[in-house]
Amino acid sequence: MASSKDRASSKVRARSTVRARSKKAAVRKSAPKAKAQPKTRPKQKFTVHCYDEAGFKVDGLRTYAKYRDLGVLEATNGMALAHVIRFLPPFQPKLVSKLHLHDVDLQMIYVLKGWISTEVEGQGALTMKMGDAWLQPPRCKHKVTGYSDDCEVLEVVLPGNFKTVELEK
């Protein structure tokens, strides 16, 4: 028959074992998870595009602008797009000022020449001039409301192949 001393000692060992197990469980729960494998990105290649007036073409999204592709779409295998957009004068509100959005992950615009006015969802009316830039959140509703006759912008978009959704006809 076990003495009361042995039974007390046995209870202490049992409690210690329970505490040790719960500590291990807590450590397992709080241990950092294995890091996710980084996304494999398409291979990129070095590219250079030197200025050439003939590089501006009326083959882009808008008929009221000429686009100069900078070769980023091909060099990144579709991961990104970069082009210079030259708006054609004169500004025609009925043609230009239509609400739309782009299904993108990133859209950044930098004004190279002139000025451009736009209305951006949640921001209201903005007039951006040479040297100004803005980042439009994904699927942000916007429209161009005016531009100078010499307006040119640099636009960088991810992914390179994206969908535009026209919200006004």
C-alpha positions as CSV (number, residue, x, y, z in Angstrom):
1,M,0.0,0.0,0.0
2,A,1.3,3.5,-0.9
3,S,2.0,5.9,1.8
4,S,0.5,9.4,1.8
5,K,3.9,10.8,1.0
6,D,4.1,8.6,-2.1
7,R,0.6,9.6,-3.2
8,A,1.5,13.3,-2.8
9,S,4.7,12.8,-4.8
10,S,2.7,11.0,-7.5
11,K,0.2,13.9,-7.7
12,V,3.0,16.5,-8.1
13,R,4.6,14.4,-10.9
14,A,1.3,14.1,-12.6
15,R,0.7,17.9,-12.4
16,S,4.2,18.6,-13.7
17,T,3.6,16.2,-16.6
18,V,0.3,18.0,-17.4
19,R,2.1,21.4,-17.2
20,A,4.9,20.3,-19.4
21,R,2.5,18.9,-22.0
22,S,0.5,22.2,-22.0
23,K,3.7,24.2,-22.4
24,K,4.7,22.1,-25.4
25,A,1.2,22.6,-26.9
26,A,1.4,26.3,-26.3
27,V,4.9,26.5,-28.0
28,R,3.6,24.5,-30.9
29,K,0.6,26.9,-31.3
30,S,2.7,30.0,-31.1
31,A,5.7,28.7,-33.1
32,P,6.0,30.7,-36.4
33,K,4.5,28.9,-39.3
34,A,6.7,27.8,-42.1
35,K,7.2,30.7,-44.6
36,A,5.2,30.5,-47.8
37,Q,7.2,29.8,-50.8
38,P,7.8,33.1,-52.7
39,K,5.7,33.5,-55.9
40,T,7.7,32.6,-59.0
41,R,7.7,35.6,-61.1
42,P,8.2,35.6,-64.9
43,K,11.7,36.0,-66.1
44,Q,12.5,39.6,-67.0
45,K,14.9,40.8,-69.6
46,F,16.8,44.0,-70.0
47,T,15.3,46.4,-72.4
48,V,16.0,50.0,-73.6
49,H,13.5,52.2,-75.5
50,C,15.0,55.4,-76.8
51,Y,12.7,58.4,-77.7
52,D,11.4,58.3,-81.2
53,E,8.5,60.5,-82.3
54,A,7.3,57.6,-84.6
55,G,6.9,55.5,-81.4
56,F,3.6,57.3,-80.6
57,K,0.7,55.3,-82.0
58,V,-3.1,55.6,-81.9
59,D,-3.5,51.9,-81.0
60,G,-4.2,52.1,-77.3
61,L,-7.2,52.1,-75.0
62,R,-8.4,55.6,-75.9
63,T,-9.0,57.1,-79.4
64,Y,-8.2,60.6,-78.1
65,A,-4.6,59.6,-77.2
66,K,-1.4,58.3,-78.7
67,Y,0.6,55.7,-76.8
68,R,4.3,55.1,-76.8
69,D,5.0,51.6,-75.5
70,L,8.2,51.4,-73.4
71,G,8.7,47.6,-73.9
72,V,8.0,46.7,-70.3
73,L,5.1,44.4,-71.1
74,E,7.3,42.2,-73.3
75,A,10.4,42.5,-71.0
76,T,8.4,41.4,-67.9
77,N,6.4,38.7,-69.7
78,G,3.1,40.5,-68.9
79,M,3.9,41.3,-65.3
80,A,3.8,45.1,-65.9
81,L,3.1,47.7,-68.5
82,A,4.6,51.2,-68.9
83,H,3.8,53.7,-71.6
84,V,3.7,57.4,-72.3
85,I,0.2,58.7,-73.1
86,R,0.0,61.8,-75.3
87,F,-3.5,63.3,-75.2
88,L,-4.7,64.7,-78.5
89,P,-6.0,68.2,-78.6
90,P,-8.5,69.6,-78.4
91,F,-10.1,68.2,-75.2
92,Q,-13.6,66.8,-76.1
93,P,-15.7,66.3,-73.0
94,K,-18.3,64.1,-74.7
95,L,-15.6,61.7,-76.0
96,V,-13.2,61.8,-73.0
97,S,-15.1,62.4,-69.8
98,K,-16.6,58.9,-69.2
99,L,-16.5,57.2,-65.8
100,H,-14.5,53.9,-65.9
101,L,-12.3,51.7,-63.8
102,H,-9.3,49.4,-64.5
103,D,-9.1,45.9,-63.0
104,V,-5.5,46.2,-61.9
105,D,-3.2,45.6,-58.9
106,L,-1.4,48.9,-59.3
107,Q,-1.8,52.0,-61.5
108,M,0.6,55.0,-61.2
109,I,0.5,58.1,-63.3
110,Y,3.2,60.8,-63.6
111,V,2.6,64.0,-65.5
112,L,5.5,64.6,-67.9
113,K,4.1,67.7,-69.7
114,G,1.2,70.0,-69.4
115,W,-1.7,69.3,-67.0
116,I,-4.6,66.9,-66.6
117,S,-7.8,67.2,-64.6
118,T,-9.6,64.1,-63.3
119,E,-12.3,63.1,-60.9
120,V,-11.3,60.1,-58.7
121,E,-13.7,58.1,-56.5
122,G,-13.2,59.2,-52.9
123,Q,-10.9,62.1,-53.8
124,G,-13.1,64.4,-55.9
125,A,-11.7,66.7,-58.6
126,L,-7.9,67.0,-59.1
127,T,-5.8,69.0,-61.5
128,M,-2.3,67.5,-61.8
129,K,0.5,69.4,-63.5
130,M,4.0,68.6,-64.8
131,G,6.0,66.7,-62.1
132,D,2.9,65.6,-60.2
133,A,2.0,61.9,-59.7
134,W,-0.8,59.8,-58.3
135,L,-1.5,56.2,-57.4
136,Q,-5.0,55.0,-58.2
137,P,-6.2,52.1,-56.0
138,P,-7.4,48.9,-57.8
139,R,-10.8,49.2,-59.4
140,C,-11.0,52.9,-58.5
141,K,-13.7,54.7,-60.5
142,H,-12.4,57.8,-62.3
143,K,-12.7,60.0,-65.4
144,V,-10.6,62.6,-67.2
145,T,-12.3,66.0,-67.1
146,G,-9.8,68.1,-69.0
147,Y,-6.2,68.3,-70.2
148,S,-3.9,70.8,-71.8
149,D,-3.1,70.6,-75.6
150,D,0.5,69.4,-74.7
151,C,-0.4,66.9,-72.0
152,E,1.7,63.7,-71.7
153,V,1.7,61.2,-68.8
154,L,3.7,58.2,-67.9
155,E,1.5,55.3,-66.8
156,V,2.8,52.2,-65.0
157,V,0.3,49.3,-64.5
158,L,0.4,45.9,-62.9
159,P,-0.5,43.4,-64.4
160,G,0.4,44.4,-67.9
161,N,-2.7,42.9,-69.4
162,F,-5.7,44.4,-67.6
163,K,-9.4,44.9,-68.2
164,T,-11.0,48.3,-68.4
165,V,-14.7,48.5,-67.3
166,E,-16.6,51.4,-68.9
167,L,-19.3,52.7,-66.5
168,E,-20.7,55.3,-68.9
169,K,-21.5,55.1,-72.6
